């Protein structure tokens, strides 16, 4: 095999597929990036058996063939070569020569035949979403997936499609994030759970342009994201997702409308007094036209008041400040509506059309004020 391409194109392609290279594996071939120039295009592939990414790069094929190269070494070499044309040539025993200007690297490769290709997925009935929308939906929900494997379903997000509405849900046992988006067409009902890791990596690759589309394809075990020159194939998480409907309620005893930026900045300031990993609650005292926020830690105390519009009863309630910050940070509205039942029931932050709903459980704060 002998190919040539610009450094910028190669770096971009390697950066995209590297996201599917496993950090730990018992199969050395999976630590490689496959360069496939057996047809008229140059294709790069990486696959950790759960997540696979394939992308096409521009370049010239002088001699067809394929080679698997150690992802870390190959990536490091490519990034540090001069900004010019790179020539990659594989020869006897898979030894591979990488040349750029006067720099020459000779590294060992592996047979491309041994590489684990992406599973073949029949691509029928795609669901089309703009790259901007998908990137935003992931950003607005991904923070509330669980970061451990004690419950696998919590490490993914529910994609619940019904007609022309796609609902994306994540939860970690302390909070729930829900985003609803309207699709351009109507689709058959479908529910799947996509691994959070997949969504994080897809989000990094997406350009985020409103006029560029992502096509999603679903099977019983896989989801495919197809966009630009890239295909991402991921295994789904098996099992029935949690029935969140019974956790959601429209009943409330207290409703607060508040300037979102003011509330976010106030809670952010309060966390200056909290050490990382420390579970000090922020205490919220809701009165007629005022919300008082207090925090107390070994470092000191903080007390601030914000003007609000209130309906219903006064309330004293405590929360993990990080959970409030995570939700408020991804809400684009100028004002936020917060709904409360009592000091032991969850707080709901949502807009009128419920295009977003954030449920946050309160914490016990006896002795914290």
C-alpha positions in Angstrom: 0.0 0.0 0.0 1.1 3.5 -0.8 -0.9 6.6 -0.1 -0.3 10.3 0.1 -2.4 13.0 1.8 -2.1 16.4 3.4 -1.2 16.5 7.1 -4.3 18.5 8.0 -6.6 15.9 6.4 -4.8 13.0 8.1 -4.7 14.6 11.5 -8.4 15.3 11.3 -9.2 11.7 10.3 -6.9 10.2 13.0 -8.4 12.5 15.6 -12.0 11.3 14.7 -11.3 7.6 14.8 -9.0 7.6 17.8 -12.1 8.1 19.9 -12.9 4.4 19.4 -9.5 3.1 20.3 -9.7 1.2 23.6 -7.5 2.3 26.5 -7.2 -1.2 27.8 -7.7 -4.4 25.8 -6.5 -8.0 25.6 -6.6 -7.8 21.8 -3.5 -5.8 20.5 -5.1 -5.4 17.0 -7.8 -3.2 18.6 -5.1 -0.7 19.7 -4.6 0.0 16.0 -6.1 2.3 13.4 -6.8 0.5 10.1 -5.8 2.4 7.0 -7.9 0.9 4.1 -7.0 1.9 0.6 -8.2 -1.2 -1.1 -10.8 0.7 -3.1 -10.8 4.2 -4.6 -11.0 5.9 -1.2 -8.8 6.1 1.9 -10.7 5.0 4.9 -9.6 5.1 8.6 -11.3 2.8 11.1 -11.0 2.1 14.9 -13.1 -0.3 16.9 -13.3 -1.3 20.5 -16.1 -3.8 19.9 -18.6 -1.5 21.6 -18.0 1.6 19.6 -16.6 1.7 16.1 -15.8 4.8 14.0 -15.0 5.0 10.3 -14.1 8.1 8.4 -13.0 8.9 4.8 -10.0 11.3 4.2 -8.9 13.0 1.0 -5.7 11.8 -0.6 -4.1 9.9 -3.5 -3.7 6.1 -3.7 -0.5 5.2 -5.5 -0.8 1.5 -4.6 -3.9 -0.2 -3.1 -3.7 -2.1 0.1 -4.3 -1.8 3.8 -2.4 -1.8 7.1 -3.2 -1.6 10.8 -0.9 0.8 12.8 -0.6 1.3 16.5 -3.0 4.2 17.2 -0.9 6.0 19.8 2.4 5.9 17.9 0.8 6.7 14.6 -1.3 9.6 16.0 1.8 11.1 17.8 3.9 10.9 14.6 1.3 12.4 12.4 0.7 15.4 14.7 4.4 16.3 14.9 5.2 16.0 11.2 5.6 19.2 9.2 2.5 20.8 7.7 2.9 19.2 4.3 2.1 16.1 2.2 2.6 12.8 4.1 3.4 9.6 2.3 2.5 6.3 4.0 4.0 3.1 2.4 3.7 -0.4 3.8 6.0 -3.2 2.7 7.4 -6.6 3.7 6.3 -7.9 7.1 4.0 -4.9 7.4 6.9 -2.5 8.0 5.5 1.0 7.3 7.4 4.0 6.1 5.9 7.4 7.0 7.6 10.3 5.1 7.0 14.1 5.2 9.6 16.5 3.8 12.9 15.2 5.2 11.4 13.4 8.2 11.1 9.6 7.9 9.6 7.1 10.4 9.7 3.4 9.9 7.3 1.6 12.2 5.9 -2.0 12.6 2.3 -2.5 11.4 -0.1 -5.5 11.6 -2.1 -7.2 8.9 -5.3 -5.3 8.1 -6.9 -8.7 7.5 -6.8 -9.3 11.3 -8.7 -6.1 12.1 -12.2 -6.2 13.6 -14.3 -4.5 11.0 -17.4 -2.5 12.0 -20.5 -4.8 12.0 -22.6 -4.6 8.9 -25.8 -2.7 9.6 -28.6 -2.4 7.0 -29.3 1.3 6.8 -33.0 1.7 6.2 -35.5 4.4 7.3 -33.0 7.0 8.6 -34.0 9.6 11.2 -32.6 12.9 10.2 -31.6 15.6 12.8 -29.5 18.7 12.3 -26.0 18.4 13.7 -26.6 21.5 15.8 -29.7 20.0 17.4 -28.2 16.6 18.2 -25.0 18.3 19.7 -27.2 20.6 21.8 -29.5 17.8 23.1 -26.5 15.7 24.2 -24.9 18.8 25.9 -28.2 19.5 27.7 -28.7 16.0 29.1 -25.4 14.1 29.3 -24.3 15.5 32.6 -26.9 13.5 34.5 -25.9 10.0 33.4 -24.4 7.8 36.1 -20.6 7.6 35.9 -20.3 4.1 37.3 -21.5 0.7 36.1 -23.6 -0.3 39.1 -26.6 0.1 36.9 -25.7 -0.1 33.2 -28.9 1.6 32.1 -28.1 4.7 34.0 -24.8 5.1 32.1 -26.8 5.6 28.9 -29.5 7.9 27.6 -33.0 6.9 26.5 -33.9 7.9 22.9 -37.7 7.7 22.8 -39.2 8.4 19.4 -42.9 8.8 18.9 -44.3 10.3 15.8 -42.4 13.6 15.1 -41.1 13.9 18.7 -37.8 12.6 20.0 -37.4 12.6 23.7 -34.0 12.1 25.2 -33.7 11.2 28.9 -30.9 10.7 31.3 -30.8 10.0 35.1 -28.4 9.0 37.8 -30.6 8.4 40.8 -30.5 12.0 42.1 -31.8 13.8 39.1 -33.5 13.4 35.7 -32.9 15.4 32.5 -35.4 15.4 29.7 -35.2 17.2 26.3 -37.9 17.0 23.6 -37.2 18.0 20.0 -39.5 18.1 17.0 -38.5 16.1 14.0 -39.1 17.1 10.4 -41.0 13.8 9.7 -43.1 11.3 11.6 -41.6 7.9 12.6 -42.7 4.6 14.1 -42.5 4.5 17.9 -39.1 3.3 19.1 -37.2 3.2 22.4 -33.4 2.5 22.7 -30.7 3.2 25.3 -27.5 4.7 23.8 -24.3 4.5 25.9 -23.2 7.8 27.3 -19.7 7.2 26.1 -20.9 7.0 22.5 -22.9 10.2 22.8 -19.9 12.1 24.3 -17.6 11.0 21.5 -20.2 11.7 18.8 -20.8 15.2 20.2 -17.0 15.9 20.0 -17.0 14.9 16.3 -20.2 16.8 15.2 -19.5 20.1 13.5 -22.7 21.5 15.2 -23.8 23.3 12.0 -27.5 23.8 11.7 -27.7 23.1 8.0 -25.7 19.8 8.2 -27.7 16.6 8.9 -27.0 13.5 11.0 -28.7 10.3 9.9 -29.6 7.9 12.6 -30.2 4.2 11.9 -31.5 1.7 14.5 -31.4 -2.1 14.8 -32.2 -4.3 17.7 -28.6 -4.1 19.0 -27.0 -1.1 17.3 -27.3 2.6 16.5 -25.5 4.2 13.5 -24.7 7.9 13.3 -23.8 8.9 9.7 -22.7 12.5 9.0 -20.1 14.2 6.8 -17.6 11.6 5.8 -17.9 9.7 9.1 -19.9 6.6 10.3 -20.2 5.8 14.0 -21.6 2.4 15.0 -22.4 1.7 18.6 -23.8 -1.2 20.5 -27.0 -0.3 22.5 -27.5 -1.0 26.2 -29.9 -3.8 26.7 -32.8 -3.7 29.1 -36.0 -1.8 29.7 -35.4 1.8 30.7 -36.9 3.2 33.9 -40.5 4.3 33.8 -39.9 8.0 34.6 -43.5 9.0 34.0 -44.5 8.1 37.5 -41.7 10.3 38.8 -43.0 13.3 37.0 -45.8 15.5 38.3 -47.5 18.7 37.4 -48.7 19.4 40.9 -46.9 22.1 42.9 -47.4 24.1 46.1 -44.8 26.8 45.2 -43.8 28.2 41.8 -40.9 30.6 41.4 -39.9 32.6 38.4 -36.3 33.9 38.6 -33.6 35.4 36.4 -31.7 32.3 35.4 -28.3 34.1 35.1 -28.6 35.6 38.5 -29.5 32.3 40.2 -26.7 30.5 38.4 -24.1 33.1 39.3 -25.2 33.1 42.9 -25.0 29.3 43.3 -21.6 29.4 41.5 -20.3 31.9 44.0 -21.6 29.8 46.9 -19.6 26.8 45.7 -16.3 28.8 46.3 -16.7 27.7 49.9 -17.1 24.0 49.1 -14.2 21.7 48.7 -14.4 19.3 45.8 -16.2 16.1 46.9 -17.7 17.8 49.9 -21.5 17.4 50.0 -22.5 20.8 51.6 -26.0 21.7 50.5 -27.2 25.1 49.4 -30.2 26.2 51.5 -32.9 28.0 49.6 -35.4 30.1 51.6 -38.4 31.1 49.4 -40.5 34.1 50.6 -42.9 36.5 49.0 -40.7 38.4 46.6 -37.3 37.1 47.7 -35.2 33.9 47.4 -32.4 33.7 50.0 -29.6 31.3 49.3 -27.2 30.2 52.1 -24.2 27.9 52.3 -22.1 27.0 55.3 -18.8 25.1 55.3 -15.5 24.9 57.1 -14.2 27.7 54.9 -17.0 30.1 55.8 -20.5 31.1 55.1 -22.3 32.9 52.2 -25.7 34.5 52.1 -27.4 36.2 49.1 -30.8 37.4 48.2 -32.4 37.4 44.7 -35.7 39.0 43.6 -38.3 36.5 42.4 -42.0 36.2 41.4 -43.7 33.6 43.6 -46.9 31.7 43.5 -48.0 29.6 46.5 -46.4 28.9 49.8 -43.1 29.9 51.4 -40.5 27.1 51.5 -37.2 26.2 53.0 -35.3 23.5 51.0 -31.8 22.2 50.4 -30.0 21.0 47.3 -26.6 19.7 46.1 -25.4 23.0 44.4 -23.7 21.1 41.5 -27.0 19.6 40.4 -28.6 23.0 40.2 -25.6 24.5 38.3 -25.6 21.6 35.8 -29.2 22.1 34.9 -29.2 25.9 34.9 -26.1 26.1 32.7 -27.8 24.4 29.8 -31.0 26.3 29.9 -31.0 29.1 27.2 -34.0 31.0 28.5 -33.5 34.3 30.3 -35.9 33.3 33.1 -36.4 29.9 34.7 -39.5 28.5 36.3 -39.0 26.3 39.4 -41.8 24.1 40.8 -41.8 22.7 44.4 -44.2 20.5 46.3 -42.5 20.5 49.7 -39.0 20.3 51.3 -38.8 16.5 50.7 -40.2 16.4 47.1 -38.2 17.0 43.9 -37.8 20.4 42.3 -38.8 20.7 38.7 -37.2 23.2 36.4 -39.1 23.3 33.1 -40.5 25.6 30.4 -44.2 25.9 29.6 -44.1 23.6 26.6 -41.9 21.1 28.5 -39.3 21.1 25.8 -37.0 20.6 28.8 -37.6 19.2 32.2 -35.0 18.9 34.9 -36.0 17.0 38.1 -33.6 17.4 41.1 -34.1 15.6 44.4 -33.6 17.8 47.6 -31.1 16.9 50.3 -31.5 16.8 54.1 -29.9 19.9 55.6 -30.6 19.6 59.3 -27.6 21.3 61.0 -26.4 22.8 57.8 -27.9 26.3 58.5 
